[in-house]
């Protein structure tokens, strides 16, 4: 069973930064592409960022390009989402996701196979 453990959410002022982490098993990390979705109050879940299982390819939503960076650390079996220049509209529950075909599925607007628990990010104006 694939498990994803997300952490790092919190309250930050607009313009600030946060780093989200998503830890998983070595087996999952070595074979699954991973990423993040988010869901704001009253809105549908939306894609944020993804990174291929080898780390060579990344994909970002237009709304976060240039501000967010996704990365992988194989020594810790962890994926990170560095979020800079945060805006109030970034306020949402952020979900770590994993799927062997995550980038392909995201481009095809198909949901990922595995969802972790959410971590709340609140950006105050």
Long-range contacts (C-beta under 8 A, 24 or more apart in sequence): 2-28, 2-32, 2-98, 2-113, 2-114, 3-28, 3-116, 4-28, 4-34, 4-96, 4-97, 4-98, 4-114, 4-115, 4-116, 4-117, 5-96, 5-116, 5-117, 6-94, 6-95, 6-96, 6-116, 6-117, 6-118, 6-119, 7-119, 8-81, 8-119, 9-94, 9-119, 9-120, 9-121, 9-122, 10-120, 10-121, 10-122, 11-122, 11-124, 12-86, 12-121, 12-122, 12-123, 12-124, 13-123, 13-124, 14-86, 14-87, 14-88, 14-123, 14-124, 14-125, 15-85, 15-86, 16-86, 16-123, 17-82, 17-83, 17-84, 17-85, 17-86, 18-83, 18-86, 18-121, 19-80, 19-81, 19-82, 19-83, 20-80, 20-81, 20-83, 20-94, 20-96, 20-119, 20-121, 21-78, 21-79, 21-80, 22-78, 22-79, 22-80, 22-81, 22-96, 22-116, 23-76, 23-77, 23-78, 24-77, 24-78, 24-79, 24-98, 25-77, 26-77, 28-77, 28-98, 29-53, 29-72, 29-74, 29-77, 29-78, 30-74, 31-100, 32-98, 32-99, 32-100, 32-102, 32-114, 33-98, 33-99, 33-100, 33-101, 33-102, 33-103, 34-72, 34-79, 34-96, 34-97, 34-98, 34-102, 35-59, 35-70, 35-79, 35-96, 35-97, 35-98, 35-102, 35-106, 35-112, 36-70, 36-81, 36-94, 36-95, 36-96, 36-97, 37-94, 37-95, 37-97, 37-112, 37-115, 38-90, 38-92, 38-93, 38-94, 38-95, 38-121, 39-92, 39-93, 39-95, 39-118, 40-89, 40-91, 40-92, 41-91, 41-92, 43-92, 45-95, 47-106, 48-81, 48-94, 49-81, 50-97, 50-102, 50-103, 50-106, 51-79, 52-102, 52-103, 53-100, 57-103, 59-103, 59-106, 59-107, 63-89, 64-90, 83-121, 86-121, 86-123, 87-123, 88-123, 88-124, 88-125, 89-123, 90-121, 90-123, 91-121, 91-122, 91-123, 92-120, 92-121, 93-118, 93-119, 93-120, 93-121, 94-118, 94-119, 94-120, 94-121
